[in-house]
Amino acid sequence: MKVMLKNENTGQIKQAKIGFSWTVFFFGFFPAIFRGDWKWFLIILIASMFTFGFTNLVFCFIYNKLYINDLLAQGYKAADEYSLSALQQKNIVA
């Protein structure tokens, strides 16, 4: 399930997936690089180095929610009713 998030200040729209991250499962920290999410890239990279990649099994379940929460903290909001409903259903926004 994908949601559209819009930054009211810049007008920029980003699409984000809710739920399990297959890309993190298979590629580890690379999806964070492609999204420009440098904070979580470094966290996943360092954690993977210390756990020999085991953290990918953890982050594949939580990364998409972490990414969406960071976007919401940066001023993004649901761009449409479907996105708002999906975020509420997954308890990401109230």
PDB file of N, CA, C and O in Angstrom, chain B, residues numbered from 101:
ATOM      1  N   MET B 101       0.848  -1.158   0.000  1.00  0.00           N
ATOM      2  CA  MET B 101       0.000   0.000   0.000  1.00  0.00           C
ATOM      3  C   MET B 101       0.902   1.232   0.000  1.00  0.00           C
ATOM      4  O   MET B 101       1.802   1.348   0.831  1.00  0.00           O
ATOM      5  N   LYS B 102       0.661   2.138  -0.921  1.00  0.00           N
ATOM      6  CA  LYS B 102       1.470   3.346  -1.032  1.00  0.00           C
ATOM      7  C   LYS B 102       0.621   4.560  -0.699  1.00  0.00           C
ATOM      8  O   LYS B 102      -0.580   4.600  -0.965  1.00  0.00           O
ATOM      9  N   VAL B 103       1.282   5.549  -0.108  1.00  0.00           N
ATOM     10  CA  VAL B 103       0.604   6.796   0.234  1.00  0.00           C
ATOM     11  C   VAL B 103       1.367   7.954  -0.392  1.00  0.00           C
ATOM     12  O   VAL B 103       2.568   7.867  -0.650  1.00  0.00           O
ATOM     13  N   MET B 104       0.646   9.030  -0.628  1.00  0.00           N
ATOM     14  CA  MET B 104       1.240  10.247  -1.163  1.00  0.00           C
ATOM     15  C   MET B 104       1.333  11.257  -0.023  1.00  0.00           C
ATOM     16  O   MET B 104       0.355  11.503   0.683  1.00  0.00           O
ATOM     17  N   LEU B 105       2.515  11.836   0.149  1.00  0.00           N
ATOM     18  CA  LEU B 105       2.740  12.835   1.187  1.00  0.00           C
ATOM     19  C   LEU B 105       3.195  14.120   0.521  1.00  0.00           C
ATOM     20  O   LEU B 105       4.052  14.104  -0.362  1.00  0.00           O
ATOM     21  N   LYS B 106       2.608  15.245   0.954  1.00  0.00           N
ATOM     22  CA  LYS B 106       2.919  16.536   0.350  1.00  0.00           C
ATOM     23  C   LYS B 106       3.447  17.482   1.411  1.00  0.00           C
ATOM     24  O   LYS B 106       2.886  17.588   2.501  1.00  0.00           O
ATOM     25  N   ASN B 107       4.530  18.165   1.081  1.00  0.00           N
ATOM     26  CA  ASN B 107       5.073  19.190   1.962  1.00  0.00           C
ATOM     27  C   ASN B 107       4.358  20.494   1.642  1.00  0.00           C
ATOM     28  O   ASN B 107       4.459  21.005   0.527  1.00  0.00           O
ATOM     29  N   GLU B 108       3.641  21.027   2.610  1.00  0.00           N
ATOM     30  CA  GLU B 108       2.850  22.242   2.393  1.00  0.00           C
ATOM     31  C   GLU B 108       3.736  23.459   2.125  1.00  0.00           C
ATOM     32  O   GLU B 108       3.310  24.386   1.437  1.00  0.00           O
ATOM     33  N   ASN B 109       4.957  23.470   2.655  1.00  0.00           N
ATOM     34  CA  ASN B 109       5.846  24.625   2.485  1.00  0.00           C
ATOM     35  C   ASN B 109       6.488  24.658   1.104  1.00  0.00           C
ATOM     36  O   ASN B 109       6.576  25.720   0.488  1.00  0.00           O
ATOM     37  N   THR B 110       6.931  23.516   0.616  1.00  0.00           N
ATOM     38  CA  THR B 110       7.652  23.471  -0.657  1.00  0.00           C
ATOM     39  C   THR B 110       6.794  22.972  -1.815  1.00  0.00           C
ATOM     40  O   THR B 110       7.145  23.176  -2.977  1.00  0.00           O
ATOM     41  N   GLY B 111       5.683  22.324  -1.512  1.00  0.00           N
ATOM     42  CA  GLY B 111       4.839  21.755  -2.552  1.00  0.00           C
ATOM     43  C   GLY B 111       5.357  20.427  -3.090  1.00  0.00           C
ATOM     44  O   GLY B 111       4.769  19.859  -4.011  1.00  0.00           O
ATOM     45  N   GLN B 112       6.443  19.933  -2.530  1.00  0.00           N
ATOM     46  CA  GLN B 112       7.028  18.673  -2.977  1.00  0.00           C
ATOM     47  C   GLN B 112       6.148  17.504  -2.541  1.00  0.00           C
ATOM     48  O   GLN B 112       5.645  17.480  -1.417  1.00  0.00           O
ATOM     49  N   ILE B 113       5.970  16.547  -3.432  1.00  0.00           N
ATOM     50  CA  ILE B 113       5.164  15.362  -3.150  1.00  0.00           C
ATOM     51  C   ILE B 113       6.072  14.135  -3.193  1.00  0.00           C
ATOM     52  O   ILE B 113       6.868  13.969  -4.117  1.00  0.00           O
ATOM     53  N   LYS B 114       5.940  13.283  -2.184  1.00  0.00           N
ATOM     54  CA  LYS B 114       6.702  12.035  -2.131  1.00  0.00           C
ATOM     55  C   LYS B 114       5.737  10.879  -1.946  1.00  0.00           C
ATOM     56  O   LYS B 114       4.721  10.991  -1.260  1.00  0.00           O
ATOM     57  N   GLN B 115       6.077   9.782  -2.568  1.00  0.00           N
ATOM     58  CA  GLN B 115       5.301   8.556  -2.430  1.00  0.00           C
ATOM     59  C   GLN B 115       6.046   7.641  -1.468  1.00  0.00           C
ATOM     60  O   GLN B 115       7.260   7.469  -1.583  1.00  0.00           O
ATOM     61  N   ALA B 116       5.327   7.058  -0.524  1.00  0.00           N
ATOM     62  CA  ALA B 116       5.952   6.167   0.459  1.00  0.00           C
ATOM     63  C   ALA B 116       5.101   4.917   0.611  1.00  0.00           C
ATOM     64  O   ALA B 116       3.873   4.963   0.546  1.00  0.00           O
ATOM     65  N   LYS B 117       5.777   3.816   0.813  1.00  0.00           N
ATOM     66  CA  LYS B 117       5.095   2.542   0.993  1.00  0.00           C
ATOM     67  C   LYS B 117       4.880   2.295   2.474  1.00  0.00           C
ATOM     68  O   LYS B 117       5.733   2.623   3.299  1.00  0.00           O
ATOM     69  N   ILE B 118       3.739   1.716   2.807  1.00  0.00           N
ATOM     70  CA  ILE B 118       3.432   1.352   4.191  1.00  0.00           C
ATOM     71  C   ILE B 118       3.605  -0.157   4.319  1.00  0.00           C
ATOM     72  O   ILE B 118       3.184  -0.917   3.447  1.00  0.00           O
ATOM     73  N   GLY B 119       4.221  -0.577   5.403  1.00  0.00           N
ATOM     74  CA  GLY B 119       4.343  -2.008   5.667  1.00  0.00           C
ATOM     75  C   GLY B 119       5.740  -2.540   5.435  1.00  0.00           C
ATOM     76  O   GLY B 119       6.724  -1.801   5.489  1.00  0.00           O
ATOM     77  N   PHE B 120       5.811  -3.828   5.178  1.00  0.00           N
ATOM     78  CA  PHE B 120       7.076  -4.542   5.024  1.00  0.00           C
ATOM     79  C   PHE B 120       7.886  -3.979   3.861  1.00  0.00           C
ATOM     80  O   PHE B 120       7.335  -3.694   2.798  1.00  0.00           O
ATOM     81  N   SER B 121       9.188  -3.819   4.059  1.00  0.00           N
ATOM     82  CA  SER B 121      10.066  -3.297   3.015  1.00  0.00           C
ATOM     83  C   SER B 121      10.890  -4.424   2.402  1.00  0.00           C
ATOM     84  O   SER B 121      11.885  -4.866   2.978  1.00  0.00           O
ATOM     85  N   TRP B 122      10.468  -4.878   1.238  1.00  0.00           N
ATOM     86  CA  TRP B 122      11.221  -5.916   0.545  1.00  0.00           C
ATOM     87  C   TRP B 122      12.574  -5.392   0.090  1.00  0.00           C
ATOM     88  O   TRP B 122      13.547  -6.145   0.038  1.00  0.00           O
ATOM     89  N   THR B 123      12.644  -4.112  -0.237  1.00  0.00           N
ATOM     90  CA  THR B 123      13.919  -3.564  -0.697  1.00  0.00           C
ATOM     91  C   THR B 123      14.960  -3.576   0.414  1.00  0.00           C
ATOM     92  O   THR B 123      16.126  -3.875   0.157  1.00  0.00           O
ATOM     93  N   VAL B 124      14.565  -3.259   1.639  1.00  0.00           N
ATOM     94  CA  VAL B 124      15.507  -3.328   2.762  1.00  0.00           C
ATOM     95  C   VAL B 124      15.855  -4.786   3.050  1.00  0.00           C
ATOM     96  O   VAL B 124      16.999  -5.097   3.381  1.00  0.00           O
ATOM     97  N   PHE B 125      14.889  -5.666   2.927  1.00  0.00           N
ATOM     98  CA  PHE B 125      15.139  -7.091   3.163  1.00  0.00           C
ATOM     99  C   PHE B 125      16.230  -7.626   2.231  1.00  0.00           C
ATOM    100  O   PHE B 125      17.129  -8.344   2.667  1.00  0.00           O
ATOM    101  N   PHE B 126      16.143  -7.268   0.939  1.00  0.00           N
ATOM    102  CA  PHE B 126      17.095  -7.793  -0.032  1.00  0.00           C
ATOM    103  C   PHE B 126      18.364  -6.956  -0.179  1.00  0.00           C
ATOM    104  O   PHE B 126      19.436  -7.498  -0.447  1.00  0.00           O
ATOM    105  N   PHE B 127      18.248  -5.630  -0.004  1.00  0.00           N
ATOM    106  CA  PHE B 127      19.378  -4.753  -0.317  1.00  0.00           C
ATOM    107  C   PHE B 127      19.921  -3.977   0.875  1.00  0.00           C
ATOM    108  O   PHE B 127      20.825  -3.159   0.708  1.00  0.00           O
ATOM    109  N   GLY B 128      19.399  -4.211   2.063  1.00  0.00           N
ATOM    110  CA  GLY B 128      19.938  -3.583   3.271  1.00  0.00           C
ATOM    111  C   GLY B 128      19.786  -2.074   3.292  1.00  0.00           C
ATOM    112  O   GLY B 128      18.670  -1.559   3.220  1.00  0.00           O
ATOM    113  N   PHE B 129      20.892  -1.367   3.389  1.00  0.00           N
ATOM    114  CA  PHE B 129      20.866   0.085   3.549  1.00  0.00           C
ATOM    115  C   PHE B 129      20.703   0.843   2.236  1.00  0.00           C
ATOM    116  O   PHE B 129      20.496   2.056   2.270  1.00  0.00           O
ATOM    117  N   PHE B 130      20.787   0.188   1.084  1.00  0.00           N
ATOM    118  CA  PHE B 130      20.719   0.883  -0.199  1.00  0.00           C
ATOM    119  C   PHE B 130      19.413   1.639  -0.445  1.00  0.00           C
ATOM    120  O   PHE B 130      19.474   2.738  -0.997  1.00  0.00           O
ATOM    121  N   PRO B 131      18.239   1.127  -0.075  1.00  0.00           N
ATOM    122  CA  PRO B 131      17.017   1.908  -0.286  1.00  0.00           C
ATOM    123  C   PRO B 131      17.040   3.267   0.419  1.00  0.00           C
ATOM    124  O   PRO B 131      16.484   4.241  -0.089  1.00  0.00           O
ATOM    125  N   ALA B 132      17.677   3.331   1.574  1.00  0.00           N
ATOM    126  CA  ALA B 132      17.778   4.614   2.276  1.00  0.00           C
ATOM    127  C   ALA B 132      18.611   5.606   1.465  1.00  0.00           C
ATOM    128  O   ALA B 132      18.302   6.798   1.441  1.00  0.00           O
ATOM    129  N   ILE B 133      19.657   5.127   0.804  1.00  0.00           N
ATOM    130  CA  ILE B 133      20.469   6.006  -0.053  1.00  0.00           C
ATOM    131  C   ILE B 133      19.618   6.540  -1.197  1.00  0.00           C
ATOM    132  O   ILE B 133      19.632   7.739  -1.474  1.00  0.00           O
ATOM    133  N   PHE B 134      18.877   5.656  -1.863  1.00  0.00           N
ATOM    134  CA  PHE B 134      18.086   6.060  -3.020  1.00  0.00           C
ATOM    135  C   PHE B 134      16.984   7.043  -2.648  1.00  0.00           C
ATOM    136  O   PHE B 134      16.582   7.860  -3.476  1.00  0.00           O
ATOM    137  N   ARG B 135      16.494   6.977  -1.420  1.00  0.00           N
ATOM    138  CA  ARG B 135      15.467   7.909  -0.950  1.00  0.00           C
ATOM    139  C   ARG B 135      16.066   9.200  -0.400  1.00  0.00           C
ATOM    140  O   ARG B 135      15.330  10.133  -0.078  1.00  0.00           O
ATOM    141  N   GLY B 136      17.375   9.264  -0.291  1.00  0.00           N
ATOM    142  CA  GLY B 136      18.027  10.441   0.284  1.00  0.00           C
ATOM    143  C   GLY B 136      17.878  10.505   1.788  1.00  0.00           C
ATOM    144  O   GLY B 136      17.963  11.582   2.379  1.00  0.00           O
ATOM    145  N   ASP B 137      17.659   9.378   2.402  1.00  0.00           N
ATOM    146  CA  ASP B 137      17.443   9.288   3.848  1.00  0.00           C
ATOM    147  C   ASP B 137      18.776   8.953   4.524  1.00  0.00           C
ATOM    148  O   ASP B 137      19.020   7.810   4.909  1.00  0.00           O
ATOM    149  N   TRP B 138      19.630   9.970   4.661  1.00  0.00           N
ATOM    150  CA  TRP B 138      21.004   9.764   5.122  1.00  0.00           C
ATOM    151  C   TRP B 138      21.079   9.308   6.570  1.00  0.00           C
ATOM    152  O   TRP B 138      21.955   8.521   6.927  1.00  0.00           O
ATOM    153  N   LYS B 139      20.176   9.791   7.403  1.00  0.00           N
ATOM    154  CA  LYS B 139      20.193   9.395   8.817  1.00  0.00           C
ATOM    155  C   LYS B 139      20.016   7.882   8.958  1.00  0.00           C
ATOM    156  O   LYS B 139      20.819   7.221   9.617  1.00  0.00           O
ATOM    157  N   TRP B 140      18.972   7.338   8.343  1.00  0.00           N
ATOM    158  CA  TRP B 140      18.713   5.902   8.475  1.00  0.00           C
ATOM    159  C   TRP B 140      19.696   5.072   7.667  1.00  0.00           C
ATOM    160  O   TRP B 140      19.953   3.916   8.005  1.00  0.00           O
ATOM    161  N   PHE B 141      20.253   5.648   6.600  1.00  0.00           N
ATOM    162  CA  PHE B 141      21.323   4.957   5.876  1.00  0.00           C
ATOM    163  C   PHE B 141      22.491   4.670   6.813  1.00  0.00           C
ATOM    164  O   PHE B 141      22.974   3.539   6.880  1.00  0.00           O
ATOM    165  N   LEU B 142      22.944   5.688   7.532  1.00  0.00           N
ATOM    166  CA  LEU B 142      24.077   5.509   8.443  1.00  0.00           C
ATOM    167  C   LEU B 142      23.743   4.560   9.588  1.00  0.00           C
ATOM    168  O   LEU B 142      24.565   3.726   9.970  1.00  0.00           O
ATOM    169  N   ILE B 143      22.536   4.690  10.134  1.00  0.00           N
ATOM    170  CA  ILE B 143      22.142   3.820  11.249  1.00  0.00           C
ATOM    171  C   ILE B 143      22.101   2.356  10.805  1.00  0.00           C
ATOM    172  O   ILE B 143      22.631   1.481  11.491  1.00  0.00           O
ATOM    173  N   ILE B 144      21.474   2.093   9.662  1.00  0.00           N
ATOM    174  CA  ILE B 144      21.379   0.712   9.181  1.00  0.00           C
ATOM    175  C   ILE B 144      22.761   0.182   8.799  1.00  0.00           C
ATOM    176  O   ILE B 144      23.082  -0.972   9.082  1.00  0.00           O
ATOM    177  N   LEU B 145      23.578   1.019   8.160  1.00  0.00           N
ATOM    178  CA  LEU B 145      24.919   0.596   7.764  1.00  0.00           C
ATOM    179  C   LEU B 145      25.761   0.209   8.978  1.00  0.00           C
ATOM    180  O   LEU B 145      26.380  -0.855   8.995  1.00  0.00           O
ATOM    181  N   ILE B 146      25.782   1.071   9.991  1.00  0.00           N
ATOM    182  CA  ILE B 146      26.581   0.794  11.193  1.00  0.00           C
ATOM    183  C   ILE B 146      26.041  -0.428  11.929  1.00  0.00           C
ATOM    184  O   ILE B 146      26.808  -1.285  12.369  1.00  0.00           O
ATOM    185  N   ALA B 147      24.723  -0.504  12.059  1.00  0.00           N
ATOM    186  CA  ALA B 147      24.133  -1.665  12.735  1.00  0.00           C
ATOM    187  C   ALA B 147      24.425  -2.951  11.965  1.00  0.00           C
ATOM    188  O   ALA B 147      24.676  -3.992  12.573  1.00  0.00           O
ATOM    189  N   SER B 148      24.395  -2.890  10.641  1.00  0.00           N
ATOM    190  CA  SER B 148      24.675  -4.079   9.826  1.00  0.00           C
ATOM    191  C   SER B 148      26.123  -4.528   9.967  1.00  0.00           C
ATOM    192  O   SER B 148      26.414  -5.724   9.949  1.00  0.00           O
ATOM    193  N   MET B 149      27.024  -3.570  10.108  1.00  0.00           N
ATOM    194  CA  MET B 149      28.434  -3.928  10.266  1.00  0.00           C
ATOM    195  C   MET B 149      28.662  -4.673  11.576  1.00  0.00           C
ATOM    196  O   MET B 149      29.468  -5.602  11.632  1.00  0.00           O
ATOM    197  N   PHE B 150      27.957  -4.267  12.627  1.00  0.00           N
ATOM    198  CA  PHE B 150      28.153  -4.902  13.926  1.00  0.00           C
ATOM    199  C   PHE B 150      27.406  -6.225  14.065  1.00  0.00           C
ATOM    200  O   PHE B 150      27.787  -7.075  14.869  1.00  0.00           O
ATOM    201  N   THR B 151      26.344  -6.399  13.283  1.00  0.00           N
ATOM    202  CA  THR B 151      25.547  -7.629  13.408  1.00  0.00           C
ATOM    203  C   THR B 151      25.645  -8.513  12.164  1.00  0.00           C
ATOM    204  O   THR B 151      24.898  -9.481  12.022  1.00  0.00           O
ATOM    205  N   PHE B 152      26.569  -8.174  11.267  1.00  0.00           N
ATOM    206  CA  PHE B 152      26.797  -8.964  10.052  1.00  0.00           C
ATOM    207  C   PHE B 152      25.529  -9.111   9.216  1.00  0.00           C
ATOM    208  O   PHE B 152      25.259 -10.187   8.682  1.00  0.00           O
ATOM    209  N   GLY B 153      24.751  -8.035   9.098  1.00  0.00           N
ATOM    210  CA  GLY B 153      23.563  -8.030   8.260  1.00  0.00           C
ATOM    211  C   GLY B 153      22.288  -8.497   8.924  1.00  0.00           C
ATOM    212  O   GLY B 153      21.220  -8.432   8.314  1.00  0.00           O
ATOM    213  N   PHE B 154      22.367  -8.963  10.148  1.00  0.00           N
ATOM    214  CA  PHE B 154      21.166  -9.444  10.841  1.00  0.00           C
ATOM    215  C   PHE B 154      20.129  -8.338  11.017  1.00  0.00           C
ATOM    216  O   PHE B 154      18.929  -8.614  11.042  1.00  0.00           O
ATOM    217  N   THR B 155      20.578  -7.096  11.139  1.00  0.00           N
ATOM    218  CA  THR B 155      19.634  -5.995  11.350  1.00  0.00           C
ATOM    219  C   THR B 155      18.698  -5.797  10.166  1.00  0.00           C
ATOM    220  O   THR B 155      17.631  -5.205  10.323  1.00  0.00           O
ATOM    221  N   ASN B 156      19.077  -6.282   8.980  1.00  0.00           N
ATOM    222  CA  ASN B 156      18.168  -6.182   7.838  1.00  0.00           C
ATOM    223  C   ASN B 156      16.855  -6.892   8.132  1.00  0.00           C
ATOM    224  O   ASN B 156      15.796  -6.459   7.677  1.00  0.00           O
ATOM    225  N   LEU B 157      16.920  -7.974   8.887  1.00  0.00           N
ATOM    226  CA  LEU B 157      15.700  -8.702   9.254  1.00  0.00           C
ATOM    227  C   LEU B 157      14.817  -7.884  10.188  1.00  0.00           C
ATOM    228  O   LEU B 157      13.603  -8.083  10.220  1.00  0.00           O
ATOM    229  N   VAL B 158      15.397  -6.987  10.933  1.00  0.00           N
ATOM    230  CA  VAL B 158      14.624  -6.115  11.815  1.00  0.00           C
ATOM    231  C   VAL B 158      14.126  -4.900  11.044  1.00  0.00           C
ATOM    232  O   VAL B 158      12.941  -4.571  11.088  1.00  0.00           O
ATOM    233  N   PHE B 159      15.042  -4.231  10.333  1.00  0.00           N
ATOM    234  CA  PHE B 159      14.680  -2.997   9.645  1.00  0.00           C
ATOM    235  C   PHE B 159      13.695  -3.215   8.502  1.00  0.00           C
ATOM    236  O   PHE B 159      12.968  -2.284   8.153  1.00  0.00           O
ATOM    237  N   CYS B 160      13.640  -4.389   7.910  1.00  0.00           N
ATOM    238  CA  CYS B 160      12.680  -4.606   6.823  1.00  0.00           C
ATOM    239  C   CYS B 160      11.240  -4.505   7.332  1.00  0.00           C
ATOM    240  O   CYS B 160      10.329  -4.213   6.556  1.00  0.00           O
ATOM    241  N   PHE B 161      11.030  -4.740   8.614  1.00  0.00           N
ATOM    242  CA  PHE B 161       9.690  -4.613   9.190  1.00  0.00           C
ATOM    243  C   PHE B 161       9.366  -3.188   9.631  1.00  0.00           C
ATOM    244  O   PHE B 161       8.194  -2.816   9.671  1.00  0.00           O
ATOM    245  N   ILE B 162      10.371  -2.385   9.962  1.00  0.00           N
ATOM    246  CA  ILE B 162      10.103  -1.068  10.554  1.00  0.00           C
ATOM    247  C   ILE B 162      10.569   0.118   9.718  1.00  0.00           C
ATOM    248  O   ILE B 162      10.176   1.247  10.009  1.00  0.00           O
ATOM    249  N   TYR B 163      11.394  -0.094   8.685  1.00  0.00           N
ATOM    250  CA  TYR B 163      11.987   1.042   7.984  1.00  0.00           C
ATOM    251  C   TYR B 163      10.953   1.953   7.322  1.00  0.00           C
ATOM    252  O   TYR B 163      11.064   3.174   7.430  1.00  0.00           O
ATOM    253  N   ASN B 164       9.968   1.405   6.652  1.00  0.00           N
ATOM    254  CA  ASN B 164       8.990   2.256   5.969  1.00  0.00           C
ATOM    255  C   ASN B 164       8.258   3.164   6.951  1.00  0.00           C
ATOM    256  O   ASN B 164       8.004   4.329   6.645  1.00  0.00           O
ATOM    257  N   LYS B 165       7.919   2.646   8.120  1.00  0.00           N
ATOM    258  CA  LYS B 165       7.248   3.476   9.124  1.00  0.00           C
ATOM    259  C   LYS B 165       8.193   4.559   9.644  1.00  0.00           C
ATOM    260  O   LYS B 165       7.773   5.697   9.851  1.00  0.00           O
ATOM    261  N   LEU B 166       9.457   4.217   9.855  1.00  0.00           N
ATOM    262  CA  LEU B 166      10.441   5.209  10.291  1.00  0.00           C
ATOM    263  C   LEU B 166      10.597   6.305   9.246  1.00  0.00           C
ATOM    264  O   LEU B 166      10.672   7.485   9.589  1.00  0.00           O
ATOM    265  N   TYR B 167      10.646   5.927   7.984  1.00  0.00           N
ATOM    266  CA  TYR B 167      10.790   6.882   6.890  1.00  0.00           C
ATOM    267  C   TYR B 167       9.586   7.821   6.826  1.00  0.00           C
ATOM    268  O   TYR B 167       9.752   9.031   6.671  1.00  0.00           O
ATOM    269  N   ILE B 168       8.386   7.275   6.944  1.00  0.00           N
ATOM    270  CA  ILE B 168       7.178   8.106   6.916  1.00  0.00           C
ATOM    271  C   ILE B 168       7.148   9.046   8.115  1.00  0.00           C
ATOM    272  O   ILE B 168       6.799  10.217   7.967  1.00  0.00           O
ATOM    273  N   ASN B 169       7.507   8.557   9.294  1.00  0.00           N
ATOM    274  CA  ASN B 169       7.533   9.420  10.480  1.00  0.00           C
ATOM    275  C   ASN B 169       8.523  10.566  10.311  1.00  0.00           C
ATOM    276  O   ASN B 169       8.245  11.685  10.744  1.00  0.00           O
ATOM    277  N   ASP B 170       9.672  10.308   9.689  1.00  0.00           N
ATOM    278  CA  ASP B 170      10.632  11.377   9.427  1.00  0.00           C
ATOM    279  C   ASP B 170      10.062  12.400   8.446  1.00  0.00           C
ATOM    280  O   ASP B 170      10.260  13.603   8.621  1.00  0.00           O
ATOM    281  N   LEU B 171       9.356  11.928   7.414  1.00  0.00           N
ATOM    282  CA  LEU B 171       8.736  12.859   6.470  1.00  0.00           C
ATOM    283  C   LEU B 171       7.675  13.712   7.161  1.00  0.00           C
ATOM    284  O   LEU B 171       7.590  14.916   6.917  1.00  0.00           O
ATOM    285  N   LEU B 172       6.875  13.099   8.015  1.00  0.00           N
ATOM    286  CA  LEU B 172       5.851  13.856   8.742  1.00  0.00           C
ATOM    287  C   LEU B 172       6.492  14.899   9.649  1.00  0.00           C
ATOM    288  O   LEU B 172       5.963  16.001   9.792  1.00  0.00           O
ATOM    289  N   ALA B 173       7.622  14.568  10.262  1.00  0.00           N
ATOM    290  CA  ALA B 173       8.335  15.513  11.122  1.00  0.00           C
ATOM    291  C   ALA B 173       8.923  16.668  10.311  1.00  0.00           C
ATOM    292  O   ALA B 173       9.142  17.752  10.851  1.00  0.00           O
ATOM    293  N   GLN B 174       9.178  16.445   9.026  1.00  0.00           N
ATOM    294  CA  GLN B 174       9.720  17.487   8.153  1.00  0.00           C
ATOM    295  C   GLN B 174       8.628  18.376   7.565  1.00  0.00           C
ATOM    296  O   GLN B 174       8.926  19.281   6.784  1.00  0.00           O
ATOM    297  N   GLY B 175       7.384  18.135   7.923  1.00  0.00           N
ATOM    298  CA  GLY B 175       6.297  18.985   7.456  1.00  0.00           C
ATOM    299  C   GLY B 175       5.425  18.381   6.373  1.00  0.00           C
ATOM    300  O   GLY B 175       4.542  19.061   5.851  1.00  0.00           O
ATOM    301  N   TYR B 176       5.643  17.141   6.026  1.00  0.00           N
ATOM    302  CA  TYR B 176       4.800  16.481   5.034  1.00  0.00           C
ATOM    303  C   TYR B 176       3.483  16.077   5.678  1.00  0.00           C
ATOM    304  O   TYR B 176       3.424  15.763   6.867  1.00  0.00           O
ATOM    305  N   LYS B 177       2.430  16.092   4.870  1.00  0.00           N
ATOM    306  CA  LYS B 177       1.105  15.663   5.310  1.00  0.00           C
ATOM    307  C   LYS B 177       0.508  14.788   4.215  1.00  0.00           C
ATOM    308  O   LYS B 177       0.960  14.813   3.070  1.00  0.00           O
ATOM    309  N   ALA B 178      -0.504  14.021   4.576  1.00  0.00           N
ATOM    310  CA  ALA B 178      -1.175  13.176   3.588  1.00  0.00           C
ATOM    311  C   ALA B 178      -1.722  14.054   2.469  1.00  0.00           C
ATOM    312  O   ALA B 178      -2.374  15.065   2.731  1.00  0.00           O
ATOM    313  N   ALA B 179      -1.457  13.671   1.225  1.00  0.00           N
ATOM    314  CA  ALA B 179      -1.847  14.481   0.078  1.00  0.00           C
ATOM    315  C   ALA B 179      -3.302  14.282  -0.316  1.00  0.00           C
ATOM    316  O   ALA B 179      -3.874  15.130  -1.002  1.00  0.00           O
ATOM    317  N   ASP B 180      -3.913  13.177   0.104  1.00  0.00           N
ATOM    318  CA  ASP B 180      -5.301  12.917  -0.259  1.00  0.00           C
ATOM    319  C   ASP B 180      -5.977  12.104   0.842  1.00  0.00           C
ATOM    320  O   ASP B 180      -5.337  11.676   1.802  1.00  0.00           O
ATOM    321  N   GLU B 181      -7.275  11.903   0.682  1.00  0.00           N
ATOM    322  CA  GLU B 181      -8.050  11.187   1.703  1.00  0.00           C
ATOM    323  C   GLU B 181      -7.634   9.721   1.819  1.00  0.00           C
ATOM    324  O   GLU B 181      -7.611   9.164   2.916  1.00  0.00           O
ATOM    325  N   TYR B 182      -7.311   9.106   0.701  1.00  0.00           N
ATOM    326  CA  TYR B 182      -6.870   7.708   0.733  1.00  0.00           C
ATOM    327  C   TYR B 182      -5.599   7.567   1.567  1.00  0.00           C
ATOM    328  O   TYR B 182      -5.487   6.662   2.394  1.00  0.00           O
ATOM    329  N   SER B 183      -4.646   8.465   1.347  1.00  0.00           N
ATOM    330  CA  SER B 183      -3.382   8.412   2.095  1.00  0.00           C
ATOM    331  C   SER B 183      -3.618   8.654   3.575  1.00  0.00           C
ATOM    332  O   SER B 183      -3.036   7.968   4.415  1.00  0.00           O
ATOM    333  N   LEU B 184      -4.463   9.619   3.904  1.00  0.00           N
ATOM    334  CA  LEU B 184      -4.770   9.904   5.306  1.00  0.00           C
ATOM    335  C   LEU B 184      -5.428   8.698   5.960  1.00  0.00           C
ATOM    336  O   LEU B 184      -5.079   8.332   7.082  1.00  0.00           O
ATOM    337  N   SER B 185      -6.373   8.083   5.270  1.00  0.00           N
ATOM    338  CA  SER B 185      -7.053   6.906   5.801  1.00  0.00           C
ATOM    339  C   SER B 185      -6.075   5.750   6.020  1.00  0.00           C
ATOM    340  O   SER B 185      -6.142   5.063   7.039  1.00  0.00           O
ATOM    341  N   ALA B 186      -5.172   5.538   5.070  1.00  0.00           N
ATOM    342  CA  ALA B 186      -4.188   4.457   5.194  1.00  0.00           C
ATOM    343  C   ALA B 186      -3.243   4.709   6.357  1.00  0.00           C
ATOM    344  O   ALA B 186      -2.902   3.778   7.087  1.00  0.00           O
ATOM    345  N   LEU B 187      -2.814   5.950   6.541  1.00  0.00           N
ATOM    346  CA  LEU B 187      -1.922   6.287   7.654  1.00  0.00           C
ATOM    347  C   LEU B 187      -2.629   6.124   8.995  1.00  0.00           C
ATOM    348  O   LEU B 187      -2.025   5.678   9.971  1.00  0.00           O
ATOM    349  N   GLN B 188      -3.901   6.484   9.040  1.00  0.00           N
ATOM    350  CA  GLN B 188      -4.669   6.312  10.276  1.00  0.00           C
ATOM    351  C   GLN B 188      -4.892   4.832  10.574  1.00  0.00           C
ATOM    352  O   GLN B 188      -4.834   4.412  11.729  1.00  0.00           O
ATOM    353  N   GLN B 189      -5.142   4.061   9.554  1.00  0.00           N
ATOM    354  CA  GLN B 189      -5.387   2.629   9.721  1.00  0.00           C
ATOM    355  C   GLN B 189      -4.158   1.918  10.295  1.00  0.00           C
ATOM    356  O   GLN B 189      -4.294   0.968  11.065  1.00  0.00           O
ATOM    357  N   LYS B 190      -2.975   2.373   9.925  1.00  0.00           N
ATOM    358  CA  LYS B 190      -1.729   1.778  10.421  1.00  0.00           C
ATOM    359  C   LYS B 190      -1.208   2.489  11.676  1.00  0.00           C
ATOM    360  O   LYS B 190      -0.092   2.226  12.123  1.00  0.00           O
ATOM    361  N   ASN B 191      -2.018   3.385  12.238  1.00  0.00           N
ATOM    362  CA  ASN B 191      -1.675   4.129  13.460  1.00  0.00           C
ATOM    363  C   ASN B 191      -0.397   4.945  13.319  1.00  0.00           C
ATOM    364  O   ASN B 191       0.382   5.053  14.266  1.00  0.00           O
ATOM    365  N   ILE B 192      -0.184   5.510  12.156  1.00  0.00           N
ATOM    366  CA  ILE B 192       0.969   6.375  11.949  1.00  0.00           C
ATOM    367  C   ILE B 192       0.591   7.816  12.269  1.00  0.00           C
ATOM    368  O   ILE B 192       1.404   8.563  12.814  1.00  0.00           O
ATOM    369  N   VAL B 193      -0.633   8.210  11.936  1.00  0.00           N
ATOM    370  CA  VAL B 193      -1.156   9.525  12.323  1.00  0.00           C
ATOM    371  C   VAL B 193      -2.486   9.321  13.038  1.00  0.00           C
ATOM    372  O   VAL B 193      -3.147   8.293  12.885  1.00  0.00           O
ATOM    373  N   ALA B 194      -2.854  10.318  13.815  1.00  0.00           N
ATOM    374  CA  ALA B 194      -4.121  10.230  14.561  1.00  0.00           C
ATOM    375  C   ALA B 194      -5.284  10.685  13.716  1.00  0.00           C
ATOM    376  O   ALA B 194      -6.424  10.679  14.180  1.00  0.00           O
TER     377      ALA B 194
END
